[in-house]
């Protein structure tokens, strides 16, 4: 038995299985159940029943995806000393490689015995038989797995033993998987009350967990082992159930419950100790699953109602909720969203093929709703660095290269294979693939260079995008299930909308076109082979093209180089036409004609019908982490949603009215409204989908603007229905990169309206070795400001307009760093060695700060926060986010002439995901953060939105930190108590790095530059300024260094205390 109203899982979940057999068998025995564990008392009220527990068989759970930190809890009772597996997480089914939790002779072992390089195993001895034991495994990236038995820590693993994240794609209970379809080592005993949480628990939490406390905020899956399909039964939908369903529930209620309860729920019950449904709240939970627990296990004076089967129990529950409580006492009605069911189990007979079904949907491209049009690279049977792939319905797809507007192919049988990509995995280097049956000759659709099909396009390498005087992709318009593409050919605007028709079993692609007036003629290559033309029908082999138009000047011709060409004449009026193309080896459609599909696409550019009607309203969580006068709040993200969108929240931006736009790595944008002090009713509405990794956003002149791979996109909502009507390609790159790690990062807007973003150089084929790109305010031109960047995940803008960047440790980056960039700046990283002597390593720009791995292992973006009393003493600082450490910090800059150096202080607040972006709300003045998980340490949520809130409580904060000749100066917001300064609380160490092509750099001594290590510095004295707010830390012989770490502890006059460390980067040491 378990909890319900828990916020979210990444996916689905169910579990269980076992059988007392030690030899492995090819087929899985049926799962069986026996009397289970009696749950502990709740609020000192005893539970009367025990329900069921799994006692035999093998049970595979539905895929959950990956978790970078987790806690697994289950109860078990061993009958004998036989060897058997309670639980397993399979890594390679074919070889039987798995993390196995095994019981044998009173000993539990957990590990990976088949790991090739370093097999490992944790042991717990002294496990008692014929007794219910509580087992917890808690996993954190930084420390590895830890095992607790009956709330006592028994074993601790090591860092890295289970990698960056654990894939819960194939996990199971009750037996071991020895190979594909081979099972054995069945556990001889019972398993009950399983939970999985999406973060590691500490010792105190594990003690509370063993006592039955619910942790709904982190629960992603549970199983009460009642052999009930809770996921299907717990949610009530009148349309799906039918009108007779509640009548059946009423009949069952009258037959089984009215010996104690009243018939109408209003009159006093026959038994005075019974619940009065329209007056009293349900103490054991008024949601469907809470009421199921009450019927199953009993509660207080109520006995279990096991005479009702589980399906009938839910009928009674839904009748009580919908017809008595909701209608007669709505204030007592507990709302229950369908997303809450996704963490619930199904019965074993309904889950066997779930994992295969999920993987198959990912391979076909239908696991998630991508919005009918997705921008991404495409590999496989069709290829493009930057393609727009359109779902035509009926498992048919067409894809366009956005640099040339050439069709790279159309196919049937699926959309795109996402199984090995970041659309399906937390870490994956695969790209979306067209691995389906291609429609012959569907890749020949191509506009002619300079308006003549005989012209050969020049070799533009390394550019893959045609110059805009030839062709420009302008964006696309969603229109219901269709997509209208906007582009210009030799300056003449064109709209194109493809659709699919089937003539018998033969797929026909319709290219519907609306071409605006223009004085120039155009030519379109329809089929890349010599045709036979008969009026408006042309054939080449078994391929057929039909032309539909009222303008007789639009006609087919055969080019001199043997192609079927469509001629578009000059025109003073828009031209509307359609070209239908098919390939039929049987020639069965040769004498037929496709449907007439000429439409005026201009009418579909002012706002289409709304596509995503379902919104999600959730309650946030306040003060999930606190630090003196600051609290970190959590805006709950709909990780489970109606569209199965993967909510890896990568970026955010505010509208002037306080609505928040949130972008996700897989390509969604959601609008979040209802953000108030309490976060009690926050609504998420899907706004856009199919973008190519929106890793930075800004609202400019009321229009949401996003940086994506290959372009800056403006999202226009013309009809104000809350969904984007036009995905405008405001700026197109001419060298989009398909590399899985070749990201475009963050977005800033300059004082002149120009745009800035960072572009990867370490994993890219771009002809620039990474850099910050500046795009003109009109989107018509661009230039590179600073080059030589590895992975600049985040930029920022200083008050004077200069752009900063955060680059990540790696090749030619000795440590993560924050730098100021500018014209002709070289930052020393990326693929600079491939450019001859263009870049001079003697002229590398010194960063404001270096940040060691302990502080920031993978940088995010920066945000300058203006002075604002609503944000309290930390306003006015330059904030920085750490993706790698899931943290936020601020940089105290020290300008010395033309040089800027600084110091960094990390806020001791818990972030829920790898922190990516930060933005200030124009309404409440507070800082909001977006984050996602992947391979960083310390993150618990796949996606998160958090808020840094000033509570008004007193505190003491570090305001400024400077390095001067023979001393460090720390300035605080409050007066420091001199008598509480303890020299033993202060320590200083310093080191340098070495720039090289190696991955990062070890630390080197200041006194011995070739010796690895850190220099321990002598602190001679501590003294305070006259006003008591500036602490002088005297360090004789202080030298410039890449990093200096100062540990400190001070107490303010208001009684508040503050501890370090603070990290300095020192380029110069002026006297004052």
BABA-46679 format. One record per residue (C-alpha): x, y, z; residue in three letters. Coordinates in steps of 0.02 Angstrom, whole numbers, plus 50000, padded with zeros to 5 digits. Example, Ala and Ser with C-alpha at 12.3 -4.5 7.8 and 13.67 -1.06 7.14 Angstrom:
506154977550390Ala;506844994750357Ser;
//
This chain:
500005000050000Unk;500625017349966Unk;500385035649932Unk;499475044849796Unk;499445063449772Unk;501235064049717Unk;501755076349587Unk;502605067849445Unk;503605054349364Unk;504555055349201Unk;503475041449131Unk;502505026249184Unk;502805013649321Unk;502224997349393Unk;503124982749465Unk;503394966049545Unk;503704947249534Unk;504424931649600Unk;504414912849622Unk;505454901349730Unk;506434893049589Unk;508314894049580Unk;508584886549408Unk;508214898349265Unk;506844894649142Unk;506364901048971Unk;504574905849013Unk;503974916949154Unk;502814908849283Unk;501254918449329Unk;501344931349466Unk;500464925849624Unk;499934935149781Unk;499704930849964Unk;499244940450122Unk;500334955750133Unk;501054967150266Unk;499924976650385Unk;500354995050364Unk;500875005250516Unk;499635015750611Unk;499225032650535Unk;499025047150657Unk;498985034050795Unk;497485025950711Unk;497795007350680Unk;497574999250511Unk;496524983550523Unk;496874974250361Unk;498434968550269Unk;497954967050087Unk;499094957149971Unk;500934955249933Unk;501804947449785Unk;502324929649828Unk;502884921949664Unk;503364925949485Unk;504274938949381Unk;503584956349357Unk;504344969149238Unk;503904987349263Unk;503515000249129Unk;504975011249075Unk;505285026549182Unk;506745034249090Unk;508305039649183Unk;508525046349358Unk;510135054949411Unk;509735052749595Unk;508465041149675Unk;507845031649827Unk;507075014349816Unk;506035007649960Unk;505224990549979Unk;504694978050112Unk;505104959650099Unk;504944943550198Unk;506084928850157Unk;505374911550185Unk;506994901750165Unk;508864903750134Unk;508684900349948Unk;509564912149829Unk;508344923949745Unk;508264941449671Unk;507084954149746Unk;507414967649618Unk;508464971149464Unk;508894985349345Unk;509414977849180Unk;510814986249082Unk;510994973448942Unk;509634960348928Unk;510544949748799Unk;512024946948916Unk;511054947049077Unk;511994962449140Unk;511044970849281Unk;511144979049450Unk;510464964649554Unk;509744964749729Unk;509934946749787Unk;509504937549949Unk;510384921550003Unk;510684913550174Unk;510254928950274Unk;511314940650166Unk;510784953950043Unk;511934959049901Unk;511744973349780Unk;512904976249635Unk;513414973149456Unk;514324956349454Unk;514534956249265Unk;515284973549244Unk;516834970749139Unk;518014983849208Unk;517614984949393Unk;516304972749457Unk;515654977849628Unk;514464971649761Unk;513784978649925Unk;513354966250062Unk;512124966850207Unk;512214952250328Unk;511084946750470Unk;509414947950378Unk;508074938750476Unk;506914926350391Unk;505034925350415Unk;504994943550464Unk;504524959050367Unk;506094969450333Unk;506184986950263Unk;507504989450130Unk;508055006250058Unk;509355009649924Unk;509775028049905Unk;510845033749759Unk;511735050349733Unk;512985054049594Unk;514245061249714Unk;514255046549836Unk;513575031349747Unk;512285018949816Unk;511955016550002Unk;510925002250078Unk;509835003950232Unk;508994989350321Unk;507604993550443Unk;508145011850444Unk;509985008050484Unk;511365011450359Unk;512234995050320Unk;513314997950165Unk;514005012150061Unk;514575011249881Unk;515735022649785Unk;515555037249669Unk;515335032649487Unk;514825014549519Unk;513155017449433Unk;513655031349314Unk;512885048449292Unk;511095042249291Unk;510165025849312Unk;509055019849170Unk;507435012949238Unk;506955006549066Unk;507024988149113Unk;506784984749297Unk;505884970349379Unk;505454961149539Unk;505554943349600Unk;506864935549486Unk;508474938149390Unk;508604940749202Unk;510004929349140Unk;509794933748957Unk;508494937548826Unk;506944928048885Unk;507934918549018Unk;507404920249199Unk;507944912149361Unk;508464914649543Unk;506664917149596Unk;506464924849768Unk;505654913249897Unk;504614925249998Unk;503504940549985Unk;503774958249921Unk;502634972649968Unk;502444991549969Unk;503714997449842Unk;504125015749813Unk;505355024749700Unk;505825042949730Unk;506745054549613Unk;508065060349736Unk;509235052849867Unk;508565052750046Unk;509555056450202Unk;509565045750360Unk;508165055150446Unk;507035054150293Unk;507355035450281Unk;506845033250463Unk;505225042650430Unk;504955032350272Unk;505085016250373Unk;503735022850490Unk;502535025250345Unk;502735043850313Unk;502285049650138Unk;503515059550031Unk;502325064249892Unk;503425077949822Unk;504745065749760Unk;503755049849729Unk;503815044449548Unk;503135026849562Unk;502425014649688Unk;501644997449697Unk;500524991249835Unk;500524973749758Unk;498634972149769Unk;498584965249591Unk;497524980149539Unk;497634990649382Unk;497555006849482Unk;498145017049333Unk;496575012549237Unk;495315011749379Unk;495765026649488Unk;495345040349363Unk;493515043849327Unk;492975049749155Unk;491095049449127Unk;491275047948938Unk;492435033148953Unk;491475024449092Unk;489715027249027Unk;488155032549121Unk;487825015249191Unk;489485014749283Unk;488935026249425Unk;487275017249438Unk;488235001049465Unk;489245009749599Unk;487645015749683Unk;486934998149684Unk;488534991149760Unk;488555004949889Unk;486755001749942Unk;487074983049952Unk;488714983550047Unk;488884999950142Unk;487205005850207Unk;487204994250357Unk;488295007850434Unk;488225023050318Unk;486685032950267Unk;485955030050094Unk;486075048250037Unk;487605053950133Unk;486625068050211Unk;485545060150345Unk;486475054150501Unk;487255036950476Unk;486495021650555Unk;488135018350645Unk;488575034450739Unk;490435030550721Unk;490315030150530Unk;490885043950416Unk;489585056850360Unk;490165059850182Unk;489405077250160Unk;490035083850326Unk;491705075650369Unk;493315075250272Unk;494095058350237Unk;495505056350364Unk;496365042950262Unk;496255052750099Unk;494785058449995Unk;495605055049827Unk;495155038749738Unk;496715029449793Unk;496565035449972Unk;494795028949977Unk;495355012649898Unk;496605010450040Unk;495215013050165Unk;494114999950082Unk;495564987850064Unk;496444989350231Unk;495114996950341Unk;495375012550446Unk;494935017350624Unk;493335007550661Unk;492975002550482Unk;493384984750432Unk;494134980550260Unk;492844978150122Unk;493714963550040Unk;492044956049990Unk;492104968549846Unk;493344964949708Unk;494514979449664Unk;493484984649512Unk;491904985649618Unk;492814995049756Unk;493235008649630Unk;491435009049568Unk;490845012649745Unk;492225025649767Unk;491785035049607Unk;489925034649650Unk;490275042249821Unk;491435055349750Unk;490425060649598Unk;488625058849655Unk;488665061949842Unk;490205072149889Unk;490425082549730Unk;488575086249705Unk;488045088349886Unk;489615094749972Unk;490835100949838Unk;491975109249965Unk;492445091650026Unk;492775085049851Unk;494625081249824Unk;495135084849645Unk;496105071149559Unk;497065073849398Unk;497385059549278Unk;499255063249285Unk;499245056749464Unk;498875039349397Unk;500505038049301Unk;501475033549456Unk;500215020049500Unk;500445001549460Unk;499474991149340Unk;499074972949373Unk;500444961049310Unk;499414954049166Unk;499264971549091Unk;501094976649100Unk;502084962849019Unk;502364971348851Unk;502374989348910Unk;504254991848896Unk;504304985048719Unk;502814995848674Unk;503685011648737Unk;505285007948644Unk;504325003948485Unk;503395020548496Unk;505065029548517Unk;505745020648363Unk;504195025348263Unk;504205043248327Unk;502485042848408Unk;502935041748592Unk;502685060448617Unk;501675074148535Unk;502915084748436Unk;501605096248364Unk;501565089448184Unk;503155098748132Unk;504875096648209Unk;506525105048166Unk;508035093848190Unk;509435085348094Unk;508915069648001Unk;510005054747961Unk;509665037647887Unk;508735036047723Unk;508545054947715Unk;509875067347769Unk;509945085547821Unk;510885095947950Unk;509325106247982Unk;507655099347925Unk;505815102747952Unk;504965085847966Unk;503075085947949Unk;501895072448010Unk;500615070247871Unk;499545058147970Unk;499195039747935Unk;501025036047975Unk;501655046147829Unk;503015059447839Unk;503885072147730Unk;505465081847770Unk;506225097747699Unk;508005104047709Unk;507805121847774Unk;509365128247688Unk;508715124447514Unk;506865119947541Unk;507235103747449Unk;506265088547504Unk;507505076147574Unk;506165062847562Unk;504465056647610Unk;504115039947690Unk;502795028847766Unk;502795018047921Unk;503345030848050Unk;503885048548090Unk;505685048648150Unk;506665036048252Unk;507035045048416Unk;507575029648514Unk;509415034648529Unk;509195053448540Unk;508965067048670Unk;507115066148633Unk;507105049348724Unk;508695048048829Unk;509475059448959Unk;511155057048875Unk;511245051648694Unk;512305055848544Unk;511085048848415Unk;510125059648293Unk;508325057848231Unk;508325045148091Unk;507225041347941Unk;507285022447949Unk;505635019047859Unk;505005014347687Unk;505435028847572Unk;504215034747438Unk;505175033347276Unk;505695050047197Unk;505035059947345Unk;506715068547365Unk;506735077647199Unk;505675092847244Unk;506885107447223Unk;506795125747172Unk;507945130547028Unk;509465141647053Unk;509175158746974Unk;507495153046908Unk;508135140346780Unk;508175121646806Unk;509695120046694Unk;510735130546815Unk;511915120646925Unk;511945127347106Unk;513725132047157Unk;514695123147292Unk;514435133947446Unk;515445123547570Unk;515565125547717Unk;513885134247704Unk;512365122847687Unk;511075136747671Unk;510765145447506Unk;511025164247503Unk;509445173947538Unk;509375181647364Unk;509065163747305Unk;507995156447442Unk;507535159947622Unk;506535149647746Unk;505395162147834Unk;504505150747957Unk;502945140147966Unk;501135141348020Unk;500245127348113Unk;498475124848049Unk;497585111048143Unk;498445094848092Unk;499245103247942Unk;500775114347921Unk;501005129147804Unk;502825132947764Unk;503335150647720Unk;504875154347616Unk;505485166047478Unk;506215160647311Unk;507265173947224Unk;506335186847328Unk;504595180347289Unk;503575174347440Unk;502925156447433Unk;501785146547547Unk;501805127647538Unk;500755115047633Unk;501005096347602Unk;499635083547632Unk;499435064947605Unk;498095055647507Unk;497985037047480Unk;497315030747314Unk;497005012847361Unk;498645007847444Unk;499675020547349Unk;500225036147446Unk;500065052647352Unk;500965068247415Unk;500075084647379Unk;501145100347374Unk;499885114447390Unk;500635131247343Unk;500145149547356Unk;501395160947270Unk;501305179447295Unk;501395191947151Unk;503095195047074Unk;503905201446916Unk;505105186846902Unk;504745169246843Unk;505215154146947Unk;505535135946910Unk;505265121047022Unk;506035104046990Unk;504665091347027Unk;505475074946972Unk;507305072246939Unk;507115062046781Unk;506585064246599Unk;504685065546593Unk;503285062246471Unk;502075077046483Unk;500245076346435Unk;499465092846480Unk;499375093746668Unk;499965075946696Unk;501755070346683Unk;502535053346706Unk;504305046846722Unk;504395028046738Unk;503145023146872Unk;503115040746947Unk;501665052346911Unk;501405071046941Unk;499735079946922Unk;499595098946911Unk;498025107546976Unk;497835126146938Unk;496655138446853Unk;498085148546780Unk;498545140946613Unk;500225149946615Unk;500785138246754Unk;501355122646663Unk;502545107846661Unk;504065107546549Unk;505495095646518Unk;507185103546553Unk;508705101546442Unk;509555091546580Unk;508115079146590Unk;507005084746733Unk;505155087746757Unk;505015106446791Unk;503555117146845Unk;503585134646769Unk;502915148946878Unk;502605164746774Unk;502695182846834Unk;501035188046907Unk;500125203146976Unk;498975192047078Unk;499325177547197Unk;499425160647112Unk;498615145647197Unk;499035128347135Unk;499355110447188Unk;500575097347126Unk;500185079447175Unk;501585066747158Unk;501615047947179Unk;502585032347130Unk;501625016447089Unk;502555001047029Unk;500904992646986Unk;500285007446882Unk;498585005146966Unk;498285023946982Unk;498935029046812Unk;497215032146740Unk;496505039646900Unk;496575057246966Unk;496935062947145Unk;495745073947241Unk;495725092447201Unk;496705101547336Unk;497015119247275Unk;496795130947425Unk;497175149047463Unk;498535146747594Unk;498595165547624Unk;497005163247725Unk;497945151747844Unk;499235164547901Unk;498225174548025Unk;498025161848164Unk;497445143948161Unk;496315134048277Unk;496945129648448Unk;497755112448454Unk;498125109448637Unk;496545112148738Unk;497125103848898Unk;498005114549028Unk;498805108949190Unk;498495118149354Unk;499685113549493Unk;500145119349666Unk;501925124849697Unk;502995121649850Unk;503645135549960Unk;505325136150049Unk;506015119749984Unk;507705126650037Unk;508145141650147Unk;509655152450183Unk;509495166350312Unk;508235178550238Unk;508035169150074Unk;506965154550023Unk;506955144149864Unk;505195140349805Unk;504725127349675Unk;503485130749534Unk;502855113149503Unk;503195107349325Unk;501925095749240Unk;503195081949211Unk;501725071049167Unk;500575080049048Unk;499235077148919Unk;500475077448774Unk;501835066548851Unk;503005081248824Unk;504695078748905Unk;504825093649022Unk;506705096149027Unk;506525114649060Unk;507985123148972Unk;507535141748964Unk;506305154749025Unk;505745172648994Unk;504435184349065Unk;503075193948977Unk;502735211549044Unk;501145205449132Unk;502125192549233Unk;501685177149131Unk;503175165649116Unk;503705157048956Unk;504655140748983Unk;505615131748847Unk;506105113348850Unk;507615104848774Unk;506535093548662Unk;505725109048585Unk;504165114448679Unk;503695131548746Unk;502385132948884Unk;501575148548957Unk;501425148549146Unk;500125159649227Unk;499455161949402Unk;501155164549482Unk;500825173049649Unk;501575173249823Unk;500785156549870Unk;501015147549703Unk;499375139249747Unk;498605138349573Unk;499905139249435Unk;499265135049260Unk;500325128249118Unk;499735129848939Unk;500685122948791Unk;501145137248674Unk;502315129848543Unk;503145113448496Unk;504425106648374Unk;505795119548403Unk;507595113948390Unk;508245115248569Unk;507675132448632Unk;509095135748755Unk;508775154248777Unk;507275165948764Unk;506805184248781Unk;505185193748758Unk;505515207848635Unk;504145220448597Unk;502885208248668Unk;503455193848555Unk;504285178448628Unk;505965176148543Unk;507025160348559Unk;508755154948507Unk;508705137648431Unk;509895127548327Unk;510095135848158Unk;509065151448192Unk;508245164148303Unk;506365161148306Unk;504985173448347Unk;503365165548405Unk;501835175648356Unk;500105172748431Unk;499025182248305Unk;497315177348370Unk;497795178248555Unk;497195160648595Unk;498755156148693Unk;499625146348554Unk;500945151748430Unk;500215154448256Unk;501835158448164Unk;503565151648199Unk;504525165748115Unk;506315162248061Unk;506925179448113Unk;508745175048080Unk;509465159947991Unk;511245153848010Unk;512145148847851Unk;513115134747936Unk;511905125348050Unk;512755110548132Unk;511985093448157Unk;513165087648295Unk;512215081448447Unk;513225092948561Unk;513385107848441Unk;512175118748538Unk;511675136948521Unk;511585144148697Unk;510605157848783Unk;509965174448714Unk;510315192448760Unk;509645208548684Unk;510785223748668Unk;510355241848698Unk;510215244348509Unk;509035229548490Unk;510375217648427Unk;510375199548484Unk;511795189148558Unk;511985170548583Unk;513375158048615Unk;513855144348495Unk;514835128548530Unk;516585126348459Unk;517135110448546Unk;515905098348463Unk;515535107348302Unk;515975108048118Unk;515665126848115Unk;517035136448024Unk;517255147048181Unk;517985138448335Unk;516505142948444Unk;515985160548483Unk;514695173548532Unk;513635178548383Unk;512915196048367Unk;511365197648257Unk;510755214648198Unk;509105221348265Unk;508245217748098Unk;508935199948088Unk;509755203047919Unk;511595202047966Unk;512725194248095Unk;514525193648152Unk;515565184348278Unk;516095194748428Unk;517225183248525Unk;517915166748462Unk;518755151748540Unk;517385144348648Unk;517145126248696Unk;515365124548764Unk;514745141848816Unk;513135136148901Unk;512525153348948Unk;512915171548921Unk;512455187649011Unk;512435206448991Unk;513285218849106Unk;512455235649147Unk;513595244149019Unk;513015232248883Unk;514555221248873Unk;514245202648851Unk;514895189448969Unk;514965170748943Unk;515195155049044Unk;516275141748964Unk;516505124049028Unk;518065114849081Unk;518785103448949Unk;519975104148803Unk;520895120848806Unk;519815126448954Unk;520805122949114Unk;519295126649225Unk;517545133149203Unk;517605151949186Unk;516625167949163Unk;517335180349038Unk;516905196748954Unk;516925195648765Unk;517025208848631Unk;517625213048456Unk;519025201348399Unk;519165193348571Unk;519975176048575Unk;519555164748721Unk;520755150548683Unk;519625135548656Unk;518595126748523Unk;519355120248362Unk;520535135148346Unk;522025124448295Unk;521155120348130Unk;521275138448072Unk;523125140648044Unk;523835156048128Unk;522195165648130Unk;522085164248320Unk;523535169048432Unk;523635159248596Unk;524675173548668Unk;523145184748658Unk;521885174248755Unk;520685185148854Unk;520895182949041Unk;519245178149125Unk;518395187749264Unk;518455171849366Unk;518985153949353Unk;517895141649449Unk;518595125049512Unk;517625108949493Unk;517005109649673Unk;516175126349635Unk;515565124149456Unk;515895109149346Unk;514815115149201Unk;514325133349187Unk;512625140549146Unk;512125158449111Unk;512275175249197Unk;510995188149252Unk;511265205849312Unk;509955209949445Unk;509565228249474Unk;509435235149649Unk;507685231149708Unk;507135230449889Unk;505925216449848Unk;507415205049819Unk;508295211249974Unk;510175213250003Unk;510705201749860Unk;509935213049728Unk;511215222649628Unk;512305207149606Unk;512845197849449Unk;512105180349466Unk;512805164749384Unk;512055147449368Unk;512935130649374Unk;512215116649272Unk;513535104649334Unk;513295107849519Unk;511435112149513Unk;511795128549600Unk;511645147349594Unk;513005159649644Unk;513495177649617Unk;515045185949549Unk;515775201249635Unk;516745210549502Unk;518255221249535Unk;518705233449396Unk;520535238549395Unk;520845249949246Unk;520335240549090Unk;520455223849179Unk;519065215149274Unk;519375201649402Unk;518185194849531Unk;517625183049666Unk;516205170549673Unk;515085165749819Unk;513915150849801Unk;512225152049888Unk;511935137150003Unk;510225133449928Unk;509635117149853Unk;509225117649668Unk;508155103549599Unk;508975102249427Unk;510555107149335Unk;510285125849337Unk;510265133449163Unk;509455150649153Unk;508875164549268Unk;507645178749239Unk;506895192449346Unk;505015194149355Unk;504375211549309Unk;502945209149432Unk;503735203249594Unk;505575207449560Unk;506155189949610Unk;507345178449519Unk;506655162949432Unk;507745148549374Unk;507525134849245Unk;508475118649255Unk;508575101149184Unk;509455085149224Unk;510695075749116Unk;512425071349176Unk;512715084149313Unk;512885080149498Unk;511605084349628Unk;510035086249521Unk;508435077449568Unk;507135083149440Unk;507095080949251Unk;506495098849241Unk;506205112449369Unk;505675130549388Unk;506215138449552Unk;506075155649631Unk;507305164649743Unk;506245174249866Unk;506755186849999Unk;505785183150158Unk;506265199150249Unk;507125190050390Unk;508765197050454Unk;510395190350388Unk;512175194850343Unk;512785193150165Unk;514405195450070Unk;514225211149966Unk;515955213249890Unk;517605203849887Unk;519215211449824Unk;521045206549818Unk;522315220049859Unk;524165220449895Unk;524485208550042Unk;522655207050087Unk;520885201850043Unk;519415213250078Unk;517695206350116Unk;516265218750130Unk;514655213050213Unk;512895219950217Unk;512925221050407Unk;514175225850541Unk;515295211250590Unk;515495207050775Unk;517385208650807Unk;517395198150965Unk;516645183450870Unk;517995183150737Unk;518875166450758Unk;520525165050662Unk;520345146050663Unk;518805148050551Unk;519865156050415Unk;520985147050291Unk;521685151850122Unk;522425141649980Unk;522895146449802Unk;523375138149639Unk;523605140749454Unk;523025131049302Unk;523915126649141Unk;523105130048972Unk;523305114948857Unk;522365103448741Unk;522095091748888Unk;520395090148968Unk;520445103649101Unk;521985106349206Unk;522695099949369Unk;523135113049499Unk;524925119749509Unk;525885127749652Unk;526185146449645Unk;527945144849716Unk;528405129949606Unk;527465132449441Unk;527875114949375Unk;527345106049534Unk;525575100049551Unk;524635105049707Unk;523915119849800Unk;524805132949901Unk;524265135050082Unk;524315153650124Unk;524685161450292Unk;523355172950362Unk;524285185150473Unk;522875195850539Unk;521015199450535Unk;520405217350556Unk;518835227450526Unk;518545244150442Unk;517925258750544Unk;516105255250502Unk;516345236850545Unk;515695230550379Unk;517325227150287Unk;518455213250347Unk;520285214250300Unk;521155197450288Unk;523035200550291Unk;524045188250184Unk;525855193850168Unk;526615190749997Unk;524935187949913Unk;525195184349728Unk;524095184549573Unk;523345167349543Unk;522005158649445Unk;521075153649602Unk;521155157849784Unk;519965149349903Unk;519565158350065Unk;518605149150200Unk;517845161150325Unk;516525162950458Unk;515805179150525Unk;514375184350639Unk;513395200150611Unk;512825212350743Unk;511075205950712Unk;511635188550767Unk;511625180850593Unk;513115170450539Unk;513905167850368Unk;515185155150311Unk;516265153450156Unk;517115148550050Unk;517295162649925Unk;518365159849770Unk;519465173649696Unk;520335175449529Unk;521755188049547Unk;522575196049397Unk;523225211649483Unk;523495217349662Unk;523345236249675Unk;523705244649839Unk;521945251449856Unk;
//
